[in-house]
Amino acid sequence: MSSAPDPSHTAAAPSAPLLDDLAFLRRLMAASTDCIKVLDLDANLLAMNEGGQRSLEIVELTPHLGTCWTGWWTGKNHDAAAAAVEAAKAGGTGHFIAGADTFGGTAKWWDVTVTAIPDASGRPERLLSISRDITAQQVAFDVAAERSDRLKSIIASAQDYAVISIGLDGRIDGWSTGAAHTFGWTESQAIGQAFAMIWTPEDASVGLPERELKKAEAQGAAPDNRWHERIDGRRIFVVGSTRTVRSADGRLLGYVKVCRDETDREAAGTALADVRRRLDAALAGRSPRGCWNSAPTASLPTRACPVFSTFRPIMARGCRPGITPPPFTRPTSRR
């Protein structure tokens, strides 16, 4: 009777589940839009998935096999690719973002990672390079950056308006030229400081800055017409509002406060109100002669008539405390 074969000398056939997994992996690699490449340790191309060939607009892969992958990049991008290869060979992860034309001449941007494929002992045997096409994101970023630069220029030119951006932590992370002009702090002095620094101590002590941010978050905007304080301690009357800044999906990113120094206008309004109060006090109890109610006709305005409020400022001109306006005299008609 022959003895049973030694299992240690018999190659086990792949199981059906393993073969299914390998087939699924091949389909997954083919369907991926990422450019997945296998390189040797000298960065020469050994293999590439079908999705990668489509991304790079490669019609026939054979002529490219064995070519140096880092040679596909030029200038500083070539240096970045070479550095990524060295990082992967050292057991790390190489990563860079760069622009490069496809083999069809289309300009694209790529997010690239390079890692090592270890052998059984754990030493690097091959390299795996995955390049993701991020052209659409980069174009959107460039457009946003251009708009941001234009917006910054517009904000910088508006020195009469203070534009302050506040982070979710309640600290200032943006300070316009107008804010420096209004409150006195420079941008470097203001960035990182608490939003409460521009408020008066009495308002800050009762939490008004935090309440304004919460109101803006709840209602979208929080009007703010009140006294604030400059770096030199001088108080200014500020008119404006605080609004929320949200992402496209509605996530709260921070706040922005836009305001203007209206101290002179507030002072003028206060002075005007004081003058009106003093005039009302001066006219109270005055002789009815100054109200024209001694006229022989009933058509002239009296203190009870609504028209009196229109004539009163005119009647008060030149009237000083202690001086009674002259009586109204009906003109003598000529015959």
C-alpha positions in Angstrom: 0.0 0.0 0.0 1.4 3.3 -0.9 1.6 5.9 1.7 -0.5 9.1 1.6 1.3 12.1 0.0 2.9 14.6 2.4 0.6 17.6 2.6 3.6 19.9 3.0 4.8 19.0 -0.5 1.4 19.4 -2.2 0.4 22.8 -3.6 -3.1 23.5 -2.5 -5.5 24.6 -5.3 -7.1 28.0 -4.8 -10.5 27.7 -3.2 -13.6 28.9 -5.1 -14.2 31.9 -2.7 -10.6 33.0 -3.3 -11.0 32.8 -7.0 -14.2 34.8 -6.8 -12.4 37.4 -4.7 -9.7 37.7 -7.3 -12.2 38.1 -10.1 -14.0 40.7 -8.1 -10.7 42.6 -7.5 -9.9 42.6 -11.2 -13.3 44.0 -12.0 -12.9 46.6 -9.3 -9.6 47.7 -10.6 -10.9 47.9 -14.1 -13.9 50.0 -13.1 -12.0 52.5 -10.9 -11.5 55.9 -12.4 -8.3 56.3 -10.4 -5.1 55.6 -12.3 -3.7 52.6 -10.4 -0.1 51.6 -11.4 2.4 49.0 -10.3 6.0 50.1 -10.5 9.3 48.4 -9.8 11.7 49.9 -7.3 13.2 52.1 -10.0 9.7 53.5 -10.7 9.4 51.7 -14.1 5.8 50.9 -15.1 4.8 47.2 -14.8 1.1 47.4 -14.9 -1.9 49.8 -15.0 -5.6 49.3 -14.6 -8.1 50.0 -17.5 -9.6 53.0 -15.7 -6.2 54.6 -15.4 -5.6 54.1 -19.1 -8.8 55.9 -19.8 -7.9 58.8 -17.4 -4.5 59.2 -19.1 -6.0 58.8 -22.6 -3.7 55.8 -23.3 -4.8 53.9 -26.4 -2.3 51.1 -26.2 -0.5 50.3 -22.9 2.3 48.1 -24.3 4.6 51.0 -25.5 4.5 52.5 -22.1 5.4 49.4 -20.1 8.9 49.6 -18.8 9.1 53.4 -19.0 10.1 55.4 -16.0 7.0 56.9 -14.3 8.8 59.8 -12.8 9.8 60.8 -16.4 6.1 61.6 -17.1 6.4 64.6 -14.9 8.4 67.8 -15.6 10.1 70.5 -13.6 9.2 70.7 -9.9 6.6 68.0 -10.5 9.3 65.6 -11.5 11.1 66.3 -8.3 7.9 65.8 -6.3 7.3 62.4 -8.0 10.9 61.3 -7.4 10.6 62.3 -3.7 7.3 60.3 -3.4 9.1 57.2 -4.8 11.9 57.5 -2.3 9.4 58.0 0.6 7.6 54.8 -0.4 10.8 52.8 -0.7 11.7 53.9 2.8 8.5 52.4 4.1 6.4 55.7 4.2 3.8 57.2 2.0 4.7 59.6 -0.8 2.1 62.3 -1.7 1.9 65.3 -3.9 -0.6 67.3 -6.0 0.5 68.5 -9.4 -0.7 69.3 -12.9 0.3 67.2 -16.0 -1.0 66.6 -19.5 -2.4 63.2 -20.4 -0.9 61.3 -23.4 -3.8 62.8 -25.4 -2.7 66.3 -24.6 -5.4 67.2 -22.0 -4.3 69.3 -19.1 -5.3 67.7 -15.8 -4.6 68.0 -12.1 -3.7 64.9 -10.1 -3.7 63.9 -6.4 -0.9 61.2 -6.2 0.1 58.7 -3.5 2.9 56.2 -3.7 3.3 53.3 -1.2 5.4 50.1 -1.1 4.1 46.6 -1.9 6.1 44.4 0.6 7.4 40.9 0.0 6.9 38.0 2.4 9.6 39.4 4.7 8.1 42.8 4.8 10.7 44.5 2.6 9.5 46.7 -0.4 9.2 44.6 -3.5 7.1 46.8 -5.8 5.6 50.2 -5.6 1.9 51.1 -5.9 1.1 54.5 -7.4 -2.5 55.8 -7.4 -3.3 59.1 -9.2 -6.7 60.6 -8.8 -8.0 63.2 -11.3 -8.9 66.3 -9.3 -9.2 68.7 -12.3 -12.8 69.7 -11.6 -12.0 70.4 -7.9 -8.9 72.4 -8.8 -10.7 74.5 -11.4 -13.4 75.3 -8.8 -10.8 76.2 -6.3 -9.1 78.5 -8.7 -12.4 80.2 -9.5 -13.1 80.5 -5.8 -9.6 81.9 -5.1 -10.0 84.5 -7.9 -13.4 85.6 -6.5 -11.9 85.6 -3.0 -9.1 87.9 -4.1 -11.6 90.2 -5.8 -13.7 90.2 -2.7 -10.7 91.0 -0.5 -9.8 93.9 -2.8 -13.4 95.2 -2.5 -13.4 94.9 1.3 -10.0 96.5 1.6 -11.2 99.5 -0.4 -14.2 100.0 1.8 -12.5 101.8 4.7 -15.7 103.3 6.0 -17.1 99.8 6.8 -15.5 97.4 9.3 -15.7 93.7 8.2 -14.9 91.2 10.9 -15.1 87.4 10.6 -15.4 85.3 13.7 -14.8 81.6 14.1 -17.0 79.1 15.9 -14.8 79.6 18.9 -15.8 83.2 19.2 -12.4 84.5 18.2 -11.6 86.9 15.4 -10.1 85.3 12.3 -10.6 88.1 9.7 -10.0 91.8 10.1 -10.5 94.3 7.2 -8.7 97.6 6.6 -12.0 99.3 7.6 -12.0 97.4 10.9 -8.5 98.7 11.7 -9.6 102.2 10.7 -12.8 102.0 12.9 -11.5 100.3 16.0 -7.8 101.1 15.9 -6.3 97.6 16.2 -4.2 96.4 13.4 -4.9 93.0 11.7 -2.0 91.3 13.4 -3.2 92.6 16.8 -6.9 91.6 16.2 -6.5 88.1 14.7 -7.0 85.5 17.4 -8.5 87.8 20.0 -11.9 87.3 21.5 -14.8 89.0 19.6 -15.7 90.7 22.9 -12.6 93.0 22.7 -14.5 95.6 20.6 -17.4 95.7 23.1 -17.7 98.0 26.1 -16.7 96.3 29.4 -20.2 96.5 30.8 -21.7 94.8 27.7 -19.0 92.2 27.5 -19.4 91.4 31.2 -23.1 90.4 30.7 -22.4 88.2 27.7 -23.8 90.5 24.9 -21.2 89.4 22.3 -22.1 85.7 22.8 -25.8 86.5 22.7 -25.3 88.4 19.4 -23.6 85.3 17.8 -26.4 83.0 19.1 -29.0 85.3 17.8 -27.3 85.4 14.4 -27.2 81.6 14.4 -30.8 81.3 15.3 -32.2 84.0 13.0 -29.5 84.4 10.3 -28.7 88.0 11.3 -28.4 90.0 14.5 -28.7 93.9 14.1 -26.3 95.8 16.3 -26.7 99.5 17.0 -24.8 100.3 20.1 -21.7 101.8 21.7 -18.5 100.0 21.2 -14.9 100.7 22.3 -11.7 101.4 20.4 -8.2 100.4 21.3 -7.6 103.8 22.8 -10.6 103.5 25.1 -12.7 106.0 23.1 -16.3 104.9 22.6 -17.9 105.0 19.2 -21.5 104.4 18.2 -21.6 101.5 15.7 -24.4 100.6 13.3 -24.4 97.2 11.6 -25.3 93.5 11.9 -23.7 90.1 12.5 -24.6 87.3 10.1 -23.8 83.6 9.8 -21.5 82.0 7.3 -22.6 78.6 6.1 -21.4 76.0 3.7 -23.5 74.8 0.7 -25.0 72.1 2.8 -26.0 74.5 5.5 -23.2 73.7 8.0 -22.3 76.7 10.2 -18.7 77.8 9.4 -18.6 81.1 11.4 -19.9 84.6 11.5 -19.2 88.0 9.8 -19.9 91.4 11.3 -20.2 94.4 9.1 -20.6 97.8 10.8 -19.9 101.5 10.5 -18.9 104.2 12.9 -22.0 106.5 13.2 -20.8 108.4 16.3 -21.2 111.8 14.7 -24.7 111.1 13.4 -25.7 109.6 16.8 -24.4 112.7 18.6 -26.3 115.0 16.2 -29.5 113.0 16.8 -29.0 113.2 20.5 -28.4 117.0 20.3 -31.5 117.4 18.1 -33.7 115.4 20.6 -32.3 117.6 23.4 -33.2 120.8 21.5 -36.7 119.5 20.8 -37.1 118.6 24.5 -36.0 122.0 25.6 -38.3 123.7 23.1 -41.3 121.7 24.3 -40.4 122.7 27.8 -40.1 126.4 26.8 -43.4 126.4 25.0 -45.3 124.6 27.7 -47.6 127.2 29.5 -46.7 130.0 27.1 -49.2 132.8 26.5 -51.9 131.9 24.0 -50.9 135.0 22.0 -48.0 132.9 20.5 -50.5 130.3 19.3 -52.6 132.6 17.2 -55.8 131.6 19.0 -56.7 135.3 19.6 -57.4 135.7 15.9 -61.0 136.9 15.2 -61.6 134.1 12.7 -61.9 130.4 13.6 -59.8 129.4 10.6 -56.5 130.2 12.3 -54.6 127.3 14.0 -54.9 126.8 17.8 -52.9 124.7 20.2 -55.6 122.0 19.9 -55.3 122.0 16.1 -53.1 119.3 14.5 -51.6 122.0 12.2 -50.2 123.6 15.3 -47.3 121.1 15.4 -46.3 122.3 11.9 -46.3 126.0 12.8 -44.6 125.6 16.2 -41.0 125.3 15.0 -41.5 128.4 12.9 -43.0 130.3 15.8 -40.2 129.3 18.1 -37.5 130.8 15.9 -35.6 133.5 17.8 -37.5 132.6 21.0 -35.1 132.5 23.9 -35.9 131.7 27.5 -37.4 134.7 29.2 -38.6 136.3 26.0 -42.3 136.1 25.0 -43.0 136.0 21.3 -44.8 139.1 20.1 -48.6 138.8 19.7 -50.1 138.1 16.4 -51.5 141.3 14.8 -54.0 141.1 12.0 -53.0 143.3 9.1 -55.2 146.4 8.6 -57.0 146.2 5.3 -56.8 149.2 3.0 -59.9 150.6 1.5 
